[in-house]
């Protein structure tokens, strides 16, 4: 018997921009209320970003960490009050209450939830992007995977040991969780996965260098866990350079400065050059450009990273019908009303903000006051490699935290990430792939499109052996 869909003709329309963690949670909560929902995303899939580096390093296939938005929201769509549109929002008109899509289509809203996420920040040096891709989308992951695997292939073809070395040197800029996880996994690939698959090169001689401008890796973690992460990285064969400030990146390598102490105790800044053909950027995050579009339309304030400064209930000043959540929001948690704290840019925060924004909309429609956002911190995790991780976990209903590292932290990291994946199939696929990789050290997602078709001028391997070395300046 065919179900009658909900008549949404006279219902308030809520437009959700972005279907990451925050947007997805908001849509699920709102679908139970008397509203007409339109979800807009520039892609057709939701992405589990915490595991994106696994796709970039050939540990997982893309479908294992991504799912079609329409499939994820199929129950909400079946209720009749949820519409999903694939398109890019070009501008926001708060006065006429509409958003403008690519192609000129205008979508009216009574309430707006902006959950557009974040992108890369190169601190004013956007020219570095073509040499050092970041990791935010599946496209980024495929680009990094292609460059990493192509580097080993080019090293196998290069007959000059001096020219081969940059192909076997991999640099990761930024030692936050993404940078640490990327560096540890690259070291594992070189030391274990590829060690018996080349004839002319020994993959175990590859260098993986992690550069961090701050004094230590994982700066948001306690100092002892930070030091433990550094030790585990070095145990995997990676080189860690805290205090290395990148000054330039080009096609042939990275220039960076470090403060070094002389024999007499004096300090001086010394410039270095690391020859490498493969660089991964994990150092900076900037809010979606839609934050500036919203600021232009509404006059709301942005922080230094371009995030929208929101009120306690996640709305923006003078516009109680517009909410900002996730990485685009500069939000505070009012768990302790007398001491509000900044919400970190992590997936649990985005999920909780999405749910709170949705509930505050429903409260407004019911004639009730909105509530301040309260963030419940579950702790922090970072994996370094197989059997290596660090964890800082909150004990529920107390103010105490548990710190642990090594194999127990790695097992806990595995459980948490499998648990939070969307869909039984994805959980099963990831569990099976990780189990196989654990016992065999193999990564079977090591395929990529023809690099010459995608980047026709990116790589030049064969040159006159008597030609001078390329200019590295």
VEXDREN-2710 file (C-alpha; in Angstrom, 1 decimal):
% VEXDREN-2710
k/r/px/py/pz
1/UNK/0.0/0.0/0.0
2/UNK/1.5/3.3/-1.1
3/UNK/2.1/5.8/1.7
4/UNK/0.8/9.3/1.5
5/UNK/3.7/11.8/1.7
6/UNK/3.5/14.8/4.1
7/UNK/2.0/17.9/2.6
8/UNK/4.7/20.6/3.0
9/UNK/2.9/23.4/1.3
10/UNK/2.4/25.6/4.3
11/UNK/5.3/24.4/6.4
12/UNK/8.3/26.6/7.4
13/UNK/11.2/25.8/5.1
14/UNK/14.6/25.0/6.6
15/UNK/17.6/25.1/4.3
16/UNK/20.7/23.2/5.3
17/UNK/23.9/24.0/3.4
18/UNK/26.4/21.2/3.7
19/UNK/25.9/17.5/4.5
20/UNK/28.9/16.8/6.7
21/UNK/28.5/15.7/10.3
22/UNK/26.7/18.8/11.4
23/UNK/24.3/19.1/8.5
24/UNK/23.5/15.4/8.5
25/UNK/22.6/15.4/12.2
26/UNK/20.5/18.6/11.8
27/UNK/18.5/17.0/8.9
28/UNK/17.7/13.9/10.9
29/UNK/16.4/15.8/13.9
30/UNK/14.4/18.3/11.9
31/UNK/12.7/15.6/9.8
32/UNK/10.6/14.7/12.8
33/UNK/9.2/18.2/13.1
34/UNK/6.7/20.3/11.2
35/UNK/9.1/21.7/8.7
36/UNK/10.0/21.4/5.0
37/UNK/13.7/20.6/4.7
38/UNK/16.1/21.3/1.8
39/UNK/19.6/19.9/2.1
40/UNK/22.1/21.3/-0.3
41/UNK/25.6/19.9/-0.9
42/UNK/28.2/20.4/-3.7
43/UNK/28.8/16.6/-3.8
44/UNK/26.5/13.6/-3.7
45/UNK/28.1/12.0/-0.7
46/UNK/28.7/12.3/3.0
47/UNK/32.4/11.8/3.9
48/UNK/33.8/10.4/7.1
49/UNK/36.8/12.7/7.2
50/UNK/38.6/11.2/10.2
51/UNK/39.5/8.3/7.9
52/UNK/40.2/10.2/4.8
53/UNK/43.9/9.7/5.2
54/UNK/43.4/6.0/4.9
55/UNK/42.0/6.5/1.4
56/UNK/45.0/8.8/0.6
57/UNK/47.4/6.1/1.7
58/UNK/45.6/3.2/-0.1
59/UNK/44.4/1.6/3.2
60/UNK/40.7/1.8/2.4
61/UNK/38.6/2.3/-0.8
62/UNK/36.6/5.5/-1.0
63/UNK/33.2/3.8/-0.6
64/UNK/34.2/2.5/2.8
65/UNK/34.3/6.0/4.3
66/UNK/31.7/7.7/2.1
67/UNK/28.0/7.2/1.4
68/UNK/25.4/8.7/-1.0
69/UNK/23.5/11.5/0.8
70/UNK/20.3/10.3/-0.7
71/UNK/20.8/6.8/0.7
72/UNK/21.8/8.0/4.2
73/UNK/18.7/10.3/4.3
74/UNK/16.3/7.8/2.6
75/UNK/14.1/7.5/5.7
76/UNK/13.8/11.2/6.0
77/UNK/13.1/11.6/2.3
78/UNK/10.4/8.9/2.5
79/UNK/8.6/11.0/5.2
80/UNK/8.0/13.5/2.4
81/UNK/9.5/16.6/4.1
82/UNK/13.2/16.3/3.0
83/UNK/14.6/17.3/-0.4
84/UNK/18.2/16.8/-1.3
85/UNK/19.8/19.0/-4.0
86/UNK/23.3/18.7/-5.4
87/UNK/24.6/22.2/-6.1
88/UNK/27.0/24.9/-5.0
89/UNK/25.7/27.8/-3.0
90/UNK/27.1/31.0/-4.6
91/UNK/25.6/33.6/-2.3
92/UNK/23.3/34.2/0.6
93/UNK/20.6/36.9/0.6
94/UNK/19.5/37.3/4.2
95/UNK/17.1/40.2/3.4
96/UNK/15.0/38.2/0.9
97/UNK/15.7/35.0/2.8
98/UNK/17.1/32.9/-0.1
99/UNK/20.3/31.3/-1.2
100/UNK/21.5/31.4/-4.8
101/UNK/22.9/28.2/-6.4
102/UNK/25.2/27.8/-9.3
103/UNK/23.0/28.3/-12.4
104/UNK/21.1/31.1/-10.7
105/UNK/18.4/29.0/-8.9
106/UNK/17.0/30.8/-5.8
107/UNK/16.0/28.7/-2.8
108/UNK/13.8/30.4/-0.2
109/UNK/14.3/29.7/3.5
110/UNK/12.5/30.6/6.7
111/UNK/15.4/29.1/8.7
112/UNK/19.0/28.5/7.5
113/UNK/21.6/26.2/8.9
114/UNK/25.1/26.8/7.5
115/UNK/27.3/23.7/7.9
116/UNK/29.7/24.2/5.0
117/UNK/32.8/23.0/6.8
118/UNK/36.4/24.1/6.2
119/UNK/39.1/24.1/3.5
120/UNK/42.9/24.4/3.4
121/UNK/44.8/27.4/4.5
122/UNK/48.3/28.1/3.2
123/UNK/48.7/31.2/5.3
124/UNK/48.7/33.5/2.3
125/UNK/50.8/31.3/0.1
126/UNK/48.2/29.7/-2.1
127/UNK/50.8/29.1/-4.8
128/UNK/52.0/26.2/-2.6
129/UNK/48.8/24.3/-3.1
130/UNK/49.8/22.7/-6.5
131/UNK/53.0/21.3/-4.8
132/UNK/51.5/20.4/-1.4
133/UNK/47.9/19.2/-1.7
134/UNK/45.8/19.2/1.5
135/UNK/43.3/16.5/2.6
136/UNK/39.7/17.6/2.9
137/UNK/37.9/15.8/0.0
138/UNK/37.9/12.5/-1.8
139/UNK/39.5/14.3/-4.7
140/UNK/42.4/15.4/-2.4
141/UNK/42.8/11.8/-1.2
142/UNK/43.0/10.5/-4.8
143/UNK/45.6/13.2/-5.7
144/UNK/47.8/12.3/-2.7
145/UNK/47.5/8.5/-3.3
146/UNK/48.5/9.0/-6.9
147/UNK/51.5/11.2/-6.1
148/UNK/52.7/8.9/-3.3
149/UNK/52.5/5.7/-5.4
150/UNK/53.8/7.4/-8.6
151/UNK/56.8/8.6/-6.6
152/UNK/57.9/5.0/-5.9
153/UNK/57.3/4.2/-9.6
154/UNK/59.5/7.1/-10.7
155/UNK/62.2/6.1/-8.2
156/UNK/62.2/2.6/-9.8
157/UNK/62.8/4.1/-13.2
158/UNK/65.4/6.7/-12.1
159/UNK/69.0/5.4/-12.6
160/UNK/70.8/8.3/-11.0
161/UNK/71.0/7.8/-7.2
162/UNK/71.1/11.5/-6.6
163/UNK/68.0/12.2/-8.7
164/UNK/66.3/9.2/-7.2
165/UNK/66.5/10.5/-3.6
166/UNK/63.8/13.2/-3.9
167/UNK/61.4/10.7/-5.3
168/UNK/62.0/8.6/-2.1
169/UNK/61.6/11.5/0.2
170/UNK/58.1/12.3/1.5
171/UNK/57.3/15.4/3.5
172/UNK/54.3/16.1/5.6
173/UNK/53.8/19.7/6.8
174/UNK/51.9/20.1/10.0
175/UNK/51.9/17.7/13.0
176/UNK/48.3/17.8/14.1
177/UNK/46.3/14.5/14.2
178/UNK/46.1/14.4/10.3
179/UNK/49.8/15.1/9.8
180/UNK/50.8/12.6/12.4
181/UNK/48.5/9.9/11.0
182/UNK/49.7/10.6/7.5
183/UNK/53.4/10.5/8.4
184/UNK/53.0/7.3/10.4
185/UNK/51.1/5.6/7.6
186/UNK/53.6/6.7/4.9
187/UNK/56.4/5.2/7.0
188/UNK/54.5/1.9/7.2
189/UNK/54.0/1.8/3.5
190/UNK/57.7/2.2/2.9
191/UNK/58.9/-0.1/5.6
192/UNK/56.3/-2.9/5.2
193/UNK/53.8/-2.7/2.4
194/UNK/56.2/-2.2/-0.5
195/UNK/59.4/-3.7/0.7
196/UNK/59.4/-6.7/-1.6
197/UNK/57.7/-5.2/-4.6
198/UNK/60.6/-3.4/-6.4
199/UNK/63.7/-4.6/-8.1
200/UNK/65.9/-1.5/-8.4
201/UNK/65.0/0.3/-5.2
202/UNK/64.6/-0.7/-1.5
203/UNK/61.4/1.1/-0.3
204/UNK/62.7/0.8/3.3
205/UNK/65.3/3.5/2.4
206/UNK/62.6/6.0/1.8
207/UNK/62.5/9.1/4.1
208/UNK/59.3/10.3/5.7
209/UNK/59.8/13.8/7.2
210/UNK/57.2/15.5/9.4
211/UNK/57.7/19.3/9.8
212/UNK/56.0/21.2/12.5
213/UNK/56.4/24.9/13.2
214/UNK/55.4/24.5/16.9
215/UNK/57.8/23.1/19.5
216/UNK/56.1/19.7/19.6
217/UNK/53.7/17.4/17.7
218/UNK/50.0/17.1/18.6
219/UNK/50.1/20.5/20.3
220/UNK/46.5/20.1/21.6
221/UNK/47.4/16.9/23.5
222/UNK/49.1/16.8/26.9
223/UNK/52.9/17.1/26.7
224/UNK/53.6/13.5/27.7
225/UNK/51.3/12.1/25.0
226/UNK/52.9/14.4/22.5
227/UNK/56.3/13.1/23.4
228/UNK/55.0/9.5/23.2
229/UNK/53.6/10.2/19.7
230/UNK/56.9/11.5/18.6
231/UNK/58.7/8.4/19.9
232/UNK/56.2/6.1/18.2
233/UNK/56.7/8.0/14.9
234/UNK/60.4/7.7/15.1
235/UNK/60.0/4.0/15.9
236/UNK/58.2/3.6/12.6
237/UNK/61.1/5.2/10.8
238/UNK/59.7/8.7/10.4
239/UNK/61.8/11.8/11.0
240/UNK/60.2/14.5/13.2
241/UNK/61.3/18.1/13.0
242/UNK/59.5/20.3/15.6
243/UNK/60.3/24.0/15.3
244/UNK/60.7/23.7/11.5
245/UNK/59.0/26.8/9.9
246/UNK/58.3/26.3/6.2
247/UNK/59.4/29.4/4.1
248/UNK/58.8/28.1/0.6
249/UNK/57.6/25.0/-1.3
250/UNK/58.3/24.4/-5.0
251/UNK/58.4/21.5/-7.4
252/UNK/61.7/20.3/-6.1
253/UNK/61.3/20.5/-2.4
254/UNK/60.8/22.5/0.8
255/UNK/62.7/25.4/2.3
256/UNK/62.4/25.7/6.0
257/UNK/64.1/27.6/9.0
258/UNK/65.0/26.1/12.3
259/UNK/66.5/27.7/15.4
260/UNK/69.7/25.8/16.3
261/UNK/71.8/26.1/19.4
262/UNK/75.6/26.5/18.9
263/UNK/78.4/25.0/21.0
264/UNK/78.5/28.2/23.0
265/UNK/74.8/28.1/23.7
266/UNK/73.9/30.9/21.3
267/UNK/70.8/30.5/19.1
268/UNK/70.6/31.3/15.4
269/UNK/68.1/30.6/12.7
270/UNK/69.4/28.3/10.0
271/UNK/67.8/27.8/6.6
272/UNK/67.5/24.3/5.2
273/UNK/66.3/22.7/2.0
274/UNK/64.7/19.3/1.8
275/UNK/64.7/17.9/-1.8
276/UNK/61.4/16.0/-2.2
277/UNK/58.9/15.5/-5.0
278/UNK/56.0/14.6/-2.7
279/UNK/54.6/17.0/-0.1
280/UNK/51.3/16.7/1.9
281/UNK/49.9/19.8/3.5
282/UNK/48.3/19.3/7.0
283/UNK/49.3/22.6/8.6
284/UNK/46.4/25.0/8.2
285/UNK/42.6/25.1/8.1
286/UNK/40.4/27.9/6.9
287/UNK/36.6/28.2/7.1
288/UNK/34.5/27.8/4.0
289/UNK/34.2/31.0/1.8
290/UNK/30.5/31.0/2.6
291/UNK/31.4/32.5/6.0
292/UNK/32.5/35.6/4.2
293/UNK/29.3/35.5/2.1
294/UNK/27.2/35.3/5.2
295/UNK/29.2/38.2/6.8
296/UNK/28.6/40.3/3.8
297/UNK/24.9/39.7/3.8
298/UNK/24.2/39.9/7.5
299/UNK/27.1/41.9/9.0
300/UNK/28.1/39.0/11.4
301/UNK/31.6/38.9/12.6
302/UNK/34.3/36.4/11.6
303/UNK/37.4/35.3/13.6
304/UNK/40.9/35.2/12.1
305/UNK/40.3/31.9/10.5
306/UNK/37.2/33.1/8.7
307/UNK/34.8/31.3/11.0
308/UNK/31.5/32.9/11.9
309/UNK/31.3/34.0/15.6
310/UNK/27.9/32.7/16.8
311/UNK/25.7/33.4/19.8
312/UNK/25.3/30.9/22.6
313/UNK/22.4/29.2/20.8
314/UNK/24.5/29.0/17.6
315/UNK/22.5/31.7/15.8
316/UNK/24.1/34.9/14.5
317/UNK/23.3/38.4/16.0
318/UNK/20.1/40.0/14.7
319/UNK/19.2/36.9/12.7
320/UNK/17.6/34.4/15.0
321/UNK/16.6/32.3/12.0
322/UNK/20.2/31.7/10.8
323/UNK/22.5/29.1/12.5
324/UNK/26.1/28.2/11.9
325/UNK/27.5/24.8/13.0
326/UNK/30.6/22.7/12.6
327/UNK/34.0/23.9/11.3
328/UNK/32.5/27.1/10.0
329/UNK/31.3/28.2/13.5
330/UNK/33.4/29.9/16.1
331/UNK/31.3/28.6/19.0
332/UNK/31.6/28.3/22.7
333/UNK/30.3/25.6/25.0
334/UNK/28.2/26.7/28.0
335/UNK/28.5/23.5/29.9
336/UNK/29.7/25.8/32.6
337/UNK/27.8/29.0/32.0
338/UNK/30.2/31.1/34.0
339/UNK/33.2/29.8/32.1
340/UNK/32.3/29.2/28.4
341/UNK/35.0/27.4/26.4
342/UNK/35.8/27.2/22.7
343/UNK/34.5/24.2/20.9
344/UNK/37.2/22.3/19.0
345/UNK/36.9/21.6/15.3
346/UNK/36.2/17.9/15.6
347/UNK/33.4/15.7/14.4
348/UNK/31.7/15.2/17.8
349/UNK/31.4/18.9/18.1
350/UNK/29.9/19.3/14.6
351/UNK/27.4/16.5/15.3
352/UNK/26.3/18.1/18.6
353/UNK/26.0/21.5/17.1
354/UNK/23.9/20.2/14.3
355/UNK/21.5/18.6/16.7
356/UNK/21.3/21.7/18.9
357/UNK/20.7/24.1/16.0
358/UNK/17.9/21.8/14.8
359/UNK/16.3/21.6/18.2
360/UNK/16.5/25.4/18.7
361/UNK/14.6/25.8/15.4
362/UNK/11.9/23.5/16.6
363/UNK/11.8/25.3/19.9
364/UNK/11.3/28.7/18.1
365/UNK/8.4/27.1/16.1
366/UNK/6.9/25.9/19.4
367/UNK/7.1/29.4/20.9
368/UNK/9.9/28.4/23.3
369/UNK/13.2/30.1/24.1
370/UNK/16.3/28.7/22.4
371/UNK/19.0/27.0/24.6
372/UNK/22.7/27.6/24.8
373/UNK/25.0/25.0/23.2
374/UNK/26.8/22.7/25.6
375/UNK/29.6/20.5/24.2
376/UNK/30.3/17.2/25.8
377/UNK/34.0/16.4/25.2
378/UNK/34.7/12.7/24.7
379/UNK/38.5/13.2/24.5
380/UNK/41.0/13.1/21.7
381/UNK/42.6/10.3/19.6
382/UNK/45.4/10.1/17.1
383/UNK/46.9/7.0/15.5
384/UNK/50.5/6.8/14.5
385/UNK/50.6/3.4/12.8
386/UNK/49.9/-0.2/13.4
387/UNK/49.8/-0.9/17.1
388/UNK/50.7/2.8/17.8
389/UNK/48.4/5.6/18.9
390/UNK/47.7/8.1/21.7
391/UNK/44.4/8.6/23.5
392/UNK/43.0/11.2/25.9
393/UNK/39.5/10.0/27.1
394/UNK/37.1/11.8/29.4
395/UNK/35.5/9.7/32.2
396/UNK/31.7/10.3/32.0
397/UNK/30.1/12.4/34.8
398/UNK/33.6/13.4/36.2
399/UNK/36.2/15.9/35.3
400/UNK/38.9/13.3/35.1
401/UNK/40.7/12.1/31.9
402/UNK/42.5/8.9/31.1
403/UNK/45.7/9.0/29.1
404/UNK/47.2/6.0/27.4
405/UNK/49.2/5.1/24.3
406/UNK/50.6/2.3/22.3
407/UNK/48.7/-0.9/21.5
408/UNK/45.7/-0.3/23.9
409/UNK/45.2/3.2/22.5
410/UNK/45.4/1.8/18.9
411/UNK/42.7/-0.8/19.7
412/UNK/40.5/1.9/21.2
413/UNK/41.0/4.1/18.2
414/UNK/39.9/1.2/15.9
415/UNK/36.8/0.6/17.9
416/UNK/35.8/4.3/18.0
417/UNK/36.2/4.9/14.3
418/UNK/34.4/1.7/13.3
419/UNK/31.5/2.5/15.7
420/UNK/31.0/6.0/14.3
421/UNK/31.1/5.0/10.7
422/UNK/27.7/5.4/9.0
423/UNK/26.1/2.1/7.8
424/UNK/26.6/-1.6/8.7
425/UNK/28.2/-2.2/5.3
426/UNK/30.9/0.4/5.8
427/UNK/31.7/-0.9/9.3
428/UNK/32.1/-4.4/8.0
429/UNK/34.2/-3.4/5.0
430/UNK/36.5/-1.3/7.1
431/UNK/36.9/-4.0/9.8
432/UNK/37.7/-6.6/7.2
433/UNK/40.2/-4.4/5.4
434/UNK/41.9/-3.4/8.7
435/UNK/42.1/-7.0/9.9
436/UNK/43.6/-8.1/6.5
437/UNK/46.2/-5.2/6.6
438/UNK/47.1/-6.0/10.2
439/UNK/48.1/-9.6/9.5
440/UNK/49.5/-9.1/6.0
441/UNK/50.7/-5.4/6.0
442/UNK/49.1/-5.1/2.6
443/UNK/47.1/-2.3/1.1
444/UNK/45.0/-3.3/-1.8
445/UNK/43.5/0.0/-2.7
446/UNK/46.7/0.9/-4.6
447/UNK/45.2/1.9/-7.9
448/UNK/44.8/5.3/-9.4
449/UNK/43.9/6.8/-12.8
450/UNK/46.5/7.6/-15.5
451/UNK/48.6/10.4/-13.9
452/UNK/49.4/11.8/-17.3
453/UNK/45.8/12.3/-18.2
454/UNK/45.1/14.0/-14.9
455/UNK/48.3/16.0/-14.5
456/UNK/49.9/16.0/-17.9
457/UNK/52.8/18.4/-17.0
458/UNK/53.3/17.4/-13.3
459/UNK/56.1/14.9/-13.7
460/UNK/59.3/14.8/-15.8
461/UNK/61.4/11.8/-15.1
462/UNK/63.7/11.3/-18.0
463/UNK/66.3/14.1/-18.6
464/UNK/69.8/14.3/-20.0
465/UNK/72.0/12.7/-17.3
466/UNK/74.6/15.4/-17.9
467/UNK/72.2/18.2/-17.5
468/UNK/72.6/20.5/-14.4
469/UNK/70.4/19.9/-11.4
470/UNK/67.2/22.0/-11.4
471/UNK/67.1/25.3/-9.6
472/UNK/65.8/24.8/-6.1
473/UNK/65.3/28.4/-5.2
END
